Amino acid sequence: MVELIQQYKQSGNIDDALSAKKLWDHMSKPYRVCYRREGVLTEVFFSPLTPLIQIENLVLKLKSAITEREADLVVDEFRKTAHIY
């Protein structure tokens, strides 16, 4: 993204600035995790600064949760222990 901004500053090409903005918008979206237990669909959001590996581990733990209550506990524990960079 920094390279695109530098290209824009040097060339004045608006396409470079738009590409940088599009990339930034994509990178700054929060993580969205959905899970369904006992017929209830739950959607939770996490900071884009949370490392992807932590989100992937959360999803794996949610797959092993059988009840809605277990899944909610997994998410609550994750929120307490997730490291945001």
TORDOMAR-909110 format. One record per residue: x, y, z of N, C-alpha, C in turn. Coordinates in nm, 3 decimals. Layout:
<rec><n_c1>X</n_c1><n_c2>Y</n_c2><n_c3>Z</n_c3><ca_c1>X</ca_c1><ca_c2>Y</ca_c2><ca_c3>Z</ca_c3><c_c1>X</c_c1><c_c2>Y</c_c2><c_c3>Z</c_c3></rec>
...
This chain:
<rec><n_c1>0.082</n_c1><n_c2>-0.117</n_c2><n_c3>0.000</n_c3><ca_c1>0.000</ca_c1><ca_c2>0.000</ca_c2><ca_c3>0.000</ca_c3><c_c1>0.088</c_c1><c_c2>0.125</c_c2><c_c3>0.000</c_c3></rec>
<rec><n_c1>0.194</n_c1><n_c2>0.123</n_c2><n_c3>0.078</n_c3><ca_c1>0.285</ca_c1><ca_c2>0.238</ca_c2><ca_c3>0.083</ca_c3><c_c1>0.344</c_c1><c_c2>0.263</c_c2><c_c3>-0.054</c_c3></rec>
<rec><n_c1>0.375</n_c1><n_c2>0.154</n_c2><n_c3>-0.125</n_c3><ca_c1>0.430</ca_c1><ca_c2>0.168</ca_c2><ca_c3>-0.259</ca_c3><c_c1>0.331</c_c1><c_c2>0.236</c_c2><c_c3>-0.353</c_c3></rec>
<rec><n_c1>0.203</n_c1><n_c2>0.202</n_c2><n_c3>-0.341</n_c3><ca_c1>0.102</ca_c1><ca_c2>0.264</ca_c2><ca_c3>-0.425</ca_c3><c_c1>0.090</c_c1><c_c2>0.414</c_c2><c_c3>-0.396</c_c3></rec>
<rec><n_c1>0.100</n_c1><n_c2>0.449</n_c2><n_c3>-0.269</n_c3><ca_c1>0.094</ca_c1><ca_c2>0.591</ca_c2><ca_c3>-0.232</ca_c3><c_c1>0.215</c_c1><c_c2>0.665</c_c2><c_c3>-0.287</c_c3></rec>
<rec><n_c1>0.332</n_c1><n_c2>0.603</n_c2><n_c3>-0.277</n_c3><ca_c1>0.453</ca_c1><ca_c2>0.664</ca_c2><ca_c3>-0.332</ca_c3><c_c1>0.441</c_c1><c_c2>0.681</c_c2><c_c3>-0.484</c_c3></rec>
<rec><n_c1>0.386</n_c1><n_c2>0.580</n_c2><n_c3>-0.551</n_c3><ca_c1>0.367</ca_c1><ca_c2>0.590</ca_c2><ca_c3>-0.696</ca_c3><c_c1>0.275</c_c1><c_c2>0.707</c_c2><c_c3>-0.729</c_c3></rec>
<rec><n_c1>0.170</n_c1><n_c2>0.722</n_c2><n_c3>-0.649</n_c3><ca_c1>0.077</ca_c1><ca_c2>0.833</ca_c2><ca_c3>-0.672</ca_c3><c_c1>0.147</c_c1><c_c2>0.967</c_c2><c_c3>-0.654</c_c3></rec>
<rec><n_c1>0.228</n_c1><n_c2>0.977</n_c2><n_c3>-0.548</n_c3><ca_c1>0.298</ca_c1><ca_c2>1.104</ca_c2><ca_c3>-0.523</ca_c3><c_c1>0.393</c_c1><c_c2>1.138</c_c2><c_c3>-0.637</c_c3></rec>
<rec><n_c1>0.456</n_c1><n_c2>1.036</n_c2><n_c3>-0.694</n_c3><ca_c1>0.552</ca_c1><ca_c2>1.059</ca_c2><ca_c3>-0.802</ca_c3><c_c1>0.484</c_c1><c_c2>1.085</c_c2><c_c3>-0.936</c_c3></rec>
<rec><n_c1>0.379</n_c1><n_c2>1.008</n_c2><n_c3>-0.964</n_c3><ca_c1>0.319</ca_c1><ca_c2>1.016</ca_c2><ca_c3>-1.097</ca_c3><c_c1>0.195</c_c1><c_c2>1.105</c_c2><c_c3>-1.102</c_c3></rec>
<rec><n_c1>0.127</n_c1><n_c2>1.120</n_c2><n_c3>-0.988</n_c3><ca_c1>0.002</ca_c1><ca_c2>1.194</ca_c2><ca_c3>-0.988</ca_c3><c_c1>-0.113</c_c1><c_c2>1.114</c_c2><c_c3>-1.048</c_c3></rec>
<rec><n_c1>-0.089</n_c1><n_c2>0.987</n_c2><n_c3>-1.074</n_c3><ca_c1>-0.191</ca_c1><ca_c2>0.899</ca_c2><ca_c3>-1.132</ca_c3><c_c1>-0.295</c_c1><c_c2>0.864</c_c2><c_c3>-1.026</c_c3></rec>
<rec><n_c1>-0.416</n_c1><n_c2>0.908</n_c2><n_c3>-1.048</n_c3><ca_c1>-0.522</ca_c1><ca_c2>0.887</ca_c2><ca_c3>-0.951</ca_c3><c_c1>-0.553</c_c1><c_c2>0.739</c_c2><c_c3>-0.931</c_c3></rec>
<rec><n_c1>-0.528</n_c1><n_c2>0.656</n_c2><n_c3>-1.032</n_c3><ca_c1>-0.552</ca_c1><ca_c2>0.511</ca_c2><ca_c3>-1.020</ca_c3><c_c1>-0.467</c_c1><c_c2>0.450</c_c2><c_c3>-0.909</c_c3></rec>
<rec><n_c1>-0.345</n_c1><n_c2>0.500</n_c2><n_c3>-0.891</n_c3><ca_c1>-0.260</ca_c1><ca_c2>0.449</ca_c2><ca_c3>-0.783</ca_c3><c_c1>-0.320</c_c1><c_c2>0.484</c_c2><c_c3>-0.646</c_c3></rec>
<rec><n_c1>-0.372</n_c1><n_c2>0.604</n_c2><n_c3>-0.633</n_c3><ca_c1>-0.435</ca_c1><ca_c2>0.645</ca_c2><ca_c3>-0.506</ca_c3><c_c1>-0.560</c_c1><c_c2>0.563</c_c2><c_c3>-0.480</c_c3></rec>
<rec><n_c1>-0.639</n_c1><n_c2>0.540</n_c2><n_c3>-0.583</n_c3><ca_c1>-0.760</ca_c1><ca_c2>0.460</ca_c2><ca_c3>-0.567</ca_c3><c_c1>-0.727</c_c1><c_c2>0.315</c_c2><c_c3>-0.531</c_c3></rec>
<rec><n_c1>-0.622</n_c1><n_c2>0.262</n_c2><n_c3>-0.591</n_c3><ca_c1>-0.579</ca_c1><ca_c2>0.125</ca_c2><ca_c3>-0.558</ca_c3><c_c1>-0.534</c_c1><c_c2>0.115</c_c2><c_c3>-0.413</c_c3></rec>
<rec><n_c1>-0.462</n_c1><n_c2>0.216</n_c2><n_c3>-0.365</n_c3><ca_c1>-0.418</ca_c1><ca_c2>0.218</ca_c2><ca_c3>-0.226</ca_c3><c_c1>-0.538</c_c1><c_c2>0.226</c_c2><c_c3>-0.131</c_c3></rec>
<rec><n_c1>-0.634</n_c1><n_c2>0.309</n_c2><n_c3>-0.165</n_c3><ca_c1>-0.755</ca_c1><ca_c2>0.319</ca_c2><ca_c3>-0.082</ca_c3><c_c1>-0.832</c_c1><c_c2>0.188</c_c2><c_c3>-0.079</c_c3></rec>
<rec><n_c1>-0.845</n_c1><n_c2>0.124</n_c2><n_c3>-0.194</n_c3><ca_c1>-0.917</ca_c1><ca_c2>-0.004</ca_c2><ca_c3>-0.201</ca_c3><c_c1>-0.845</c_c1><c_c2>-0.109</c_c2><c_c3>-0.117</c_c3></rec>
<rec><n_c1>-0.713</n_c1><n_c2>-0.114</n_c2><n_c3>-0.126</n_c3><ca_c1>-0.635</ca_c1><ca_c2>-0.209</ca_c2><ca_c3>-0.048</ca_c3><c_c1>-0.651</c_c1><c_c2>-0.181</c_c2><c_c3>0.102</c_c3></rec>
<rec><n_c1>-0.645</n_c1><n_c2>-0.054</n_c2><n_c3>0.141</n_c3><ca_c1>-0.661</ca_c1><ca_c2>-0.017</ca_c2><ca_c3>0.282</ca_c3><c_c1>-0.799</c_c1><c_c2>-0.056</c_c2><c_c3>0.334</c_c3></rec>
<rec><n_c1>-0.901</n_c1><n_c2>-0.029</n_c2><n_c3>0.254</n_c3><ca_c1>-1.037</ca_c1><ca_c2>-0.064</ca_c2><ca_c3>0.294</ca_c3><c_c1>-1.051</c_c1><c_c2>-0.215</c_c2><c_c3>0.316</c_c3></rec>
<rec><n_c1>-0.988</n_c1><n_c2>-0.292</n_c2><n_c3>0.230</n_c3><ca_c1>-0.994</ca_c1><ca_c2>-0.438</ca_c2><ca_c3>0.243</ca_c3><c_c1>-0.917</c_c1><c_c2>-0.486</c_c2><c_c3>0.366</c_c3></rec>
<rec><n_c1>-0.802</n_c1><n_c2>-0.428</n_c2><n_c3>0.390</n_c3><ca_c1>-0.717</ca_c1><ca_c2>-0.471</ca_c2><ca_c3>0.501</ca_c3><c_c1>-0.773</c_c1><c_c2>-0.430</c_c2><c_c3>0.636</c_c3></rec>
<rec><n_c1>-0.854</n_c1><n_c2>-0.327</n_c2><n_c3>0.640</n_c3><ca_c1>-0.904</ca_c1><ca_c2>-0.277</ca_c2><ca_c3>0.768</ca_c3><c_c1>-1.044</c_c1><c_c2>-0.326</c_c2><c_c3>0.803</c_c3></rec>
<rec><n_c1>-1.095</n_c1><n_c2>-0.422</n_c2><n_c3>0.726</n_c3><ca_c1>-1.225</ca_c1><ca_c2>-0.480</ca_c2><ca_c3>0.759</ca_c3><c_c1>-1.212</c_c1><c_c2>-0.570</c_c2><c_c3>0.881</c_c3></rec>
<rec><n_c1>-1.310</n_c1><n_c2>-0.567</n_c2><n_c3>0.968</n_c3><ca_c1>-1.303</ca_c1><ca_c2>-0.658</ca_c2><ca_c3>1.083</ca_c3><c_c1>-1.326</c_c1><c_c2>-0.802</c_c2><c_c3>1.039</c_c3></rec>
<rec><n_c1>-1.270</n_c1><n_c2>-0.895</n_c2><n_c3>1.116</n_c3><ca_c1>-1.298</ca_c1><ca_c2>-1.036</ca_c2><ca_c3>1.091</ca_c3><c_c1>-1.442</c_c1><c_c2>-1.065</c_c2><c_c3>1.128</c_c3></rec>
<rec><n_c1>-1.507</n_c1><n_c2>-1.144</n_c2><n_c3>1.049</n_c3><ca_c1>-1.646</ca_c1><ca_c2>-1.184</ca_c2><ca_c3>1.074</ca_c3><c_c1>-1.650</c_c1><c_c2>-1.335</c_c2><c_c3>1.087</c_c3></rec>
<rec><n_c1>-1.695</n_c1><n_c2>-1.384</n_c2><n_c3>1.201</n_c3><ca_c1>-1.705</ca_c1><ca_c2>-1.527</ca_c2><ca_c3>1.227</ca_c3><c_c1>-1.851</c_c1><c_c2>-1.560</c_c2><c_c3>1.253</c_c3></rec>
<rec><n_c1>-1.905</n_c1><n_c2>-1.654</n_c2><n_c3>1.177</n_c3><ca_c1>-2.043</ca_c1><ca_c2>-1.698</ca_c2><ca_c3>1.193</ca_c3><c_c1>-2.044</c_c1><c_c2>-1.844</c_c2><c_c3>1.236</c_c3></rec>
<rec><n_c1>-2.136</n_c1><n_c2>-1.877</n_c2><n_c3>1.325</n_c3><ca_c1>-2.153</ca_c1><ca_c2>-2.017</ca_c2><ca_c3>1.363</ca_c3><c_c1>-2.300</c_c1><c_c2>-2.041</c_c2><c_c3>1.396</c_c3></rec>
<rec><n_c1>-2.343</n_c1><n_c2>-2.164</n_c2><n_c3>1.372</n_c3><ca_c1>-2.483</ca_c1><ca_c2>-2.201</ca_c2><ca_c3>1.397</ca_c3><c_c1>-2.483</c_c1><c_c2>-2.320</c_c2><c_c3>1.492</c_c3></rec>
<rec><n_c1>-2.552</n_c1><n_c2>-2.304</n_c2><n_c3>1.600</n_c3><ca_c1>-2.571</ca_c1><ca_c2>-2.411</ca_c2><ca_c3>1.697</ca_c3><c_c1>-2.716</c_c1><c_c2>-2.410</c_c2><c_c3>1.739</c_c3></rec>
<rec><n_c1>-2.773</n_c1><n_c2>-2.528</n_c2><n_c3>1.746</n_c3><ca_c1>-2.911</ca_c1><ca_c2>-2.545</ca_c2><ca_c3>1.792</ca_c3><c_c1>-3.007</c_c1><c_c2>-2.453</c_c2><c_c3>1.715</c_c3></rec>
<rec><n_c1>-2.982</n_c1><n_c2>-2.437</n_c2><n_c3>1.586</n_c3><ca_c1>-3.069</ca_c1><ca_c2>-2.356</ca_c2><ca_c3>1.502</ca_c3><c_c1>-3.052</c_c1><c_c2>-2.206</c_c2><c_c3>1.516</c_c3></rec>
<rec><n_c1>-2.957</n_c1><n_c2>-2.163</n_c2><n_c3>1.596</n_c3><ca_c1>-2.934</ca_c1><ca_c2>-2.019</ca_c2><ca_c3>1.617</ca_c3><c_c1>-2.806</c_c1><c_c2>-1.978</c_c2><c_c3>1.543</c_c3></rec>
<rec><n_c1>-2.818</n_c1><n_c2>-1.883</n_c2><n_c3>1.452</n_c3><ca_c1>-2.703</ca_c1><ca_c2>-1.830</ca_c2><ca_c3>1.381</ca_c3><c_c1>-2.648</c_c1><c_c2>-1.712</c_c2><c_c3>1.458</c_c3></rec>
<rec><n_c1>-2.520</n_c1><n_c2>-1.720</n_c2><n_c3>1.490</n_c3><ca_c1>-2.454</ca_c1><ca_c2>-1.612</ca_c2><ca_c3>1.564</ca_c3><c_c1>-2.341</c_c1><c_c2>-1.558</c_c2><c_c3>1.478</c_c3></rec>
<rec><n_c1>-2.329</n_c1><n_c2>-1.427</n_c2><n_c3>1.474</n_c3><ca_c1>-2.226</ca_c1><ca_c2>-1.361</ca_c2><ca_c3>1.397</ca_c3><c_c1>-2.148</c_c1><c_c2>-1.270</c_c2><c_c3>1.492</c_c3></rec>
<rec><n_c1>-2.016</n_c1><n_c2>-1.287</n_c2><n_c3>1.496</n_c3><ca_c1>-1.933</ca_c1><ca_c2>-1.204</ca_c2><ca_c3>1.582</ca_c3><c_c1>-1.824</c_c1><c_c2>-1.139</c_c2><c_c3>1.498</c_c3></rec>
<rec><n_c1>-1.780</n_c1><n_c2>-1.023</n_c2><n_c3>1.542</n_c3><ca_c1>-1.678</ca_c1><ca_c2>-0.947</ca_c2><ca_c3>1.470</ca_c3><c_c1>-1.557</c_c1><c_c2>-0.925</c_c2><c_c3>1.560</c_c3></rec>
<rec><n_c1>-1.439</n_c1><n_c2>-0.928</n_c2><n_c3>1.498</n_c3><ca_c1>-1.315</ca_c1><ca_c2>-0.906</ca_c2><ca_c3>1.572</ca_c3><c_c1>-1.228</c_c1><c_c2>-0.805</c_c2><c_c3>1.497</c_c3></rec>
<rec><n_c1>-1.144</n_c1><n_c2>-0.738</n_c2><n_c3>1.569</n_c3><ca_c1>-1.057</ca_c1><ca_c2>-0.636</ca_c2><ca_c3>1.513</ca_c3><c_c1>-0.971</c_c1><c_c2>-0.692</c_c2><c_c3>1.399</c_c3></rec>
<rec><n_c1>-0.948</n_c1><n_c2>-0.613</n_c2><n_c3>1.295</n_c3><ca_c1>-0.858</ca_c1><ca_c2>-0.657</ca_c2><ca_c3>1.189</ca_c3><c_c1>-0.713</c_c1><c_c2>-0.666</c_c2><c_c3>1.237</c_c3></rec>
<rec><n_c1>-0.685</n_c1><n_c2>-0.614</n_c2><n_c3>1.355</n_c3><ca_c1>-0.551</ca_c1><ca_c2>-0.621</ca_c2><ca_c3>1.411</ca_c3><c_c1>-0.524</c_c1><c_c2>-0.753</c_c2><c_c3>1.483</c_c3></rec>
<rec><n_c1>-0.627</n_c1><n_c2>-0.835</n_c2><n_c3>1.498</n_c3><ca_c1>-0.611</ca_c1><ca_c2>-0.966</ca_c2><ca_c3>1.559</ca_c3><c_c1>-0.536</c_c1><c_c2>-1.055</c_c2><c_c3>1.461</c_c3></rec>
<rec><n_c1>-0.432</n_c1><n_c2>-1.124</n_c2><n_c3>1.503</n_c3><ca_c1>-0.359</ca_c1><ca_c2>-1.211</ca_c2><ca_c3>1.410</ca_c3><c_c1>-0.450</c_c1><c_c2>-1.320</c_c2><c_c3>1.351</c_c3></rec>
<rec><n_c1>-0.434</n_c1><n_c2>-1.343</n_c2><n_c3>1.224</n_c3><ca_c1>-0.518</ca_c1><ca_c2>-1.440</ca_c2><ca_c3>1.153</ca_c3><c_c1>-0.511</c_c1><c_c2>-1.578</c_c2><c_c3>1.216</c_c3></rec>
<rec><n_c1>-0.395</n_c1><n_c2>-1.620</n_c2><n_c3>1.262</n_c3><ca_c1>-0.381</ca_c1><ca_c2>-1.753</ca_c2><ca_c3>1.322</ca_c3><c_c1>-0.472</c_c1><c_c2>-1.768</c_c2><c_c3>1.443</c_c3></rec>
<rec><n_c1>-0.492</n_c1><n_c2>-1.661</n_c2><n_c3>1.519</n_c3><ca_c1>-0.582</ca_c1><ca_c2>-1.667</ca_c2><ca_c3>1.634</ca_c3><c_c1>-0.727</c_c1><c_c2>-1.683</c_c2><c_c3>1.590</c_c3></rec>
<rec><n_c1>-0.765</n_c1><n_c2>-1.616</n_c2><n_c3>1.483</n_c3><ca_c1>-0.900</ca_c1><ca_c2>-1.631</ca_c2><ca_c3>1.429</ca_c3><c_c1>-0.920</c_c1><c_c2>-1.773</c_c2><c_c3>1.378</c_c3></rec>
<rec><n_c1>-0.821</n_c1><n_c2>-1.827</n_c2><n_c3>1.311</n_c3><ca_c1>-0.831</ca_c1><ca_c2>-1.964</ca_c2><ca_c3>1.260</ca_c3><c_c1>-0.845</c_c1><c_c2>-2.063</c_c2><c_c3>1.375</c_c3></rec>
<rec><n_c1>-0.770</n_c1><n_c2>-2.043</n_c2><n_c3>1.483</n_c3><ca_c1>-0.782</ca_c1><ca_c2>-2.131</ca_c2><ca_c3>1.599</ca_c3><c_c1>-0.919</c_c1><c_c2>-2.120</c_c2><c_c3>1.664</c_c3></rec>
<rec><n_c1>-0.974</n_c1><n_c2>-2.000</n_c2><n_c3>1.668</n_c3><ca_c1>-1.110</ca_c1><ca_c2>-1.981</ca_c2><ca_c3>1.721</ca_c3><c_c1>-1.210</c_c1><c_c2>-2.062</c_c2><c_c3>1.639</c_c3></rec>
<rec><n_c1>-1.200</n_c1><n_c2>-2.056</n_c2><n_c3>1.508</n_c3><ca_c1>-1.293</ca_c1><ca_c2>-2.128</ca_c2><ca_c3>1.422</ca_c3><c_c1>-1.281</c_c1><c_c2>-2.278</c_c2><c_c3>1.446</c_c3></rec>
<rec><n_c1>-1.160</n_c1><n_c2>-2.328</n_c2><n_c3>1.464</n_c3><ca_c1>-1.143</ca_c1><ca_c2>-2.471</ca_c2><ca_c3>1.493</ca_c3><c_c1>-1.209</c_c1><c_c2>-2.509</c_c2><c_c3>1.626</c_c3></rec>
<rec><n_c1>-1.194</n_c1><n_c2>-2.425</n_c2><n_c3>1.726</n_c3><ca_c1>-1.257</ca_c1><ca_c2>-2.453</ca_c2><ca_c3>1.856</ca_c3><c_c1>-1.408</c_c1><c_c2>-2.448</c_c2><c_c3>1.845</c_c3></rec>
<rec><n_c1>-1.459</n_c1><n_c2>-2.356</n_c2><n_c3>1.765</n_c3><ca_c1>-1.604</ca_c1><ca_c2>-2.345</ca_c2><ca_c3>1.749</ca_c3><c_c1>-1.662</c_c1><c_c2>-2.469</c_c2><c_c3>1.681</c_c3></rec>
<rec><n_c1>-1.583</n_c1><n_c2>-2.531</n_c2><n_c3>1.594</n_c3><ca_c1>-1.631</ca_c1><ca_c2>-2.653</ca_c2><ca_c3>1.527</ca_c3><c_c1>-1.652</c_c1><c_c2>-2.766</c_c2><c_c3>1.626</c_c3></rec>
<rec><n_c1>-1.576</n_c1><n_c2>-2.766</n_c2><n_c3>1.734</n_c3><ca_c1>-1.590</ca_c1><ca_c2>-2.874</ca_c2><ca_c3>1.832</ca_c3><c_c1>-1.698</c_c1><c_c2>-2.846</c_c2><c_c3>1.936</c_c3></rec>
<rec><n_c1>-1.746</n_c1><n_c2>-2.722</n_c2><n_c3>1.942</n_c3><ca_c1>-1.852</ca_c1><ca_c2>-2.687</ca_c2><ca_c3>2.037</ca_c3><c_c1>-1.984</c_c1><c_c2>-2.745</c_c2><c_c3>1.987</c_c3></rec>
<rec><n_c1>-2.054</n_c1><n_c2>-2.814</n_c2><n_c3>2.074</n_c3><ca_c1>-2.178</ca_c1><ca_c2>-2.881</ca_c2><ca_c3>2.035</ca_c3><c_c1>-2.301</c_c1><c_c2>-2.794</c_c2><c_c3>2.059</c_c3></rec>
<rec><n_c1>-2.306</n_c1><n_c2>-2.729</n_c2><n_c3>2.174</n_c3><ca_c1>-2.423</ca_c1><ca_c2>-2.649</ca_c2><ca_c3>2.207</ca_c3><c_c1>-2.396</c_c1><c_c2>-2.500</c_c2><c_c3>2.185</c_c3></rec>
<rec><n_c1>-2.503</n_c1><n_c2>-2.425</n_c2><n_c3>2.180</n_c3><ca_c1>-2.490</ca_c1><ca_c2>-2.279</ca_c2><ca_c3>2.165</ca_c3><c_c1>-2.414</c_c1><c_c2>-2.221</c_c2><c_c3>2.284</c_c3></rec>
<rec><n_c1>-2.442</n_c1><n_c2>-2.271</n_c2><n_c3>2.402</n_c3><ca_c1>-2.376</ca_c1><ca_c2>-2.223</ca_c2><ca_c3>2.524</ca_c3><c_c1>-2.226</c_c1><c_c2>-2.249</c_c2><c_c3>2.519</c_c3></rec>
<rec><n_c1>-2.185</n_c1><n_c2>-2.369</n_c2><n_c3>2.474</n_c3><ca_c1>-2.043</ca_c1><ca_c2>-2.399</ca_c2><ca_c3>2.460</ca_c3><c_c1>-1.975</c_c1><c_c2>-2.305</c_c2><c_c3>2.362</c_c3></rec>
<rec><n_c1>-2.041</n_c1><n_c2>-2.280</n_c2><n_c3>2.249</n_c3><ca_c1>-1.986</ca_c1><ca_c2>-2.190</ca_c2><ca_c3>2.148</ca_c3><c_c1>-1.971</c_c1><c_c2>-2.048</c_c2><c_c3>2.203</c_c3></rec>
<rec><n_c1>-2.072</n_c1><n_c2>-2.004</n_c2><n_c3>2.277</n_c3><ca_c1>-2.065</ca_c1><ca_c2>-1.870</ca_c2><ca_c3>2.337</ca_c3><c_c1>-1.950</c_c1><c_c2>-1.860</c_c2><c_c3>2.437</c_c3></rec>
<rec><n_c1>-1.928</n_c1><n_c2>-1.966</n_c2><n_c3>2.513</n_c3><ca_c1>-1.816</ca_c1><ca_c2>-1.967</ca_c2><ca_c3>2.608</ca_c3><c_c1>-1.682</c_c1><c_c2>-1.962</c_c2><c_c3>2.536</c_c3></rec>
<rec><n_c1>-1.670</n_c1><n_c2>-2.033</n_c2><n_c3>2.423</n_c3><ca_c1>-1.547</ca_c1><ca_c2>-2.030</ca_c2><ca_c3>2.343</ca_c3><c_c1>-1.520</c_c1><c_c2>-1.888</c_c2><c_c3>2.295</c_c3></rec>
<rec><n_c1>-1.624</n_c1><n_c2>-1.821</n_c2><n_c3>2.245</n_c3><ca_c1>-1.609</ca_c1><ca_c2>-1.684</ca_c2><ca_c3>2.196</ca_c3><c_c1>-1.574</c_c1><c_c2>-1.589</c_c2><c_c3>2.310</c_c3></rec>
<rec><n_c1>-1.640</n_c1><n_c2>-1.603</n_c2><n_c3>2.424</n_c3><ca_c1>-1.611</ca_c1><ca_c2>-1.517</ca_c2><ca_c3>2.539</ca_c3><c_c1>-1.467</c_c1><c_c2>-1.534</c_c2><c_c3>2.585</c_c3></rec>
<rec><n_c1>-1.420</n_c1><n_c2>-1.657</n_c2><n_c3>2.592</n_c3><ca_c1>-1.281</ca_c1><ca_c2>-1.683</ca_c2><ca_c3>2.632</ca_c3><c_c1>-1.183</c_c1><c_c2>-1.624</c_c2><c_c3>2.530</c_c3></rec>
<rec><n_c1>-1.217</n_c1><n_c2>-1.636</n_c2><n_c3>2.403</n_c3><ca_c1>-1.132</ca_c1><ca_c2>-1.580</ca_c2><ca_c3>2.298</ca_c3><c_c1>-1.121</c_c1><c_c2>-1.429</c_c2><c_c3>2.314</c_c3></rec>
<rec><n_c1>-1.232</n_c1><n_c2>-1.364</n_c2><n_c3>2.339</n_c3><ca_c1>-1.231</ca_c1><ca_c2>-1.218</ca_c2><ca_c3>2.355</ca_c3><c_c1>-1.141</c_c1><c_c2>-1.175</c_c2><c_c3>2.471</c_c3></rec>
<rec><n_c1>-1.134</n_c1><n_c2>-1.256</n_c2><n_c3>2.575</n_c3><ca_c1>-1.051</ca_c1><ca_c2>-1.223</ca_c2><ca_c3>2.692</ca_c3><c_c1>-0.902</c_c1><c_c2>-1.243</c_c2><c_c3>2.664</c_c3></rec>
<rec><n_c1>-0.871</n_c1><n_c2>-1.341</n_c2><n_c3>2.578</n_c3><ca_c1>-0.731</ca_c1><ca_c2>-1.378</ca_c2><ca_c3>2.561</ca_c3><c_c1>-0.671</c_c1><c_c2>-1.339</c_c2><c_c3>2.426</c_c3></rec>
<rec><n_c1>-0.752</n_c1><n_c2>-1.293</n_c2><n_c3>2.332</n_c3><ca_c1>-0.699</ca_c1><ca_c2>-1.258</ca_c2><ca_c3>2.200</ca_c3><c_c1>-0.604</c_c1><c_c2>-1.139</c_c2><c_c3>2.211</c_c3></rec>
<rec><n_c1>-0.494</n_c1><n_c2>-1.151</n_c2><n_c3>2.144</n_c3><ca_c1>-0.394</ca_c1><ca_c2>-1.043</ca_c2><ca_c3>2.144</ca_c3><c_c1>-0.410</c_c1><c_c2>-0.962</c_c2><c_c3>2.016</c_c3></rec>
<rec><n_c1>-0.429</n_c1><n_c2>-0.835</n_c2><n_c3>2.032</n_c3><ca_c1>-0.445</ca_c1><ca_c2>-0.745</ca_c2><ca_c3>1.919</ca_c3><c_c1>-0.314</c_c1><c_c2>-0.671</c_c2><c_c3>1.899</c_c3></rec>
<rec><n_c1>-0.267</n_c1><n_c2>-0.671</n_c2><n_c3>1.775</n_c3><ca_c1>-0.139</ca_c1><ca_c2>-0.604</ca_c2><ca_c3>1.744</ca_c3><c_c1>-0.163</c_c1><c_c2>-0.477</c_c2><c_c3>1.669</c_c3></rec>
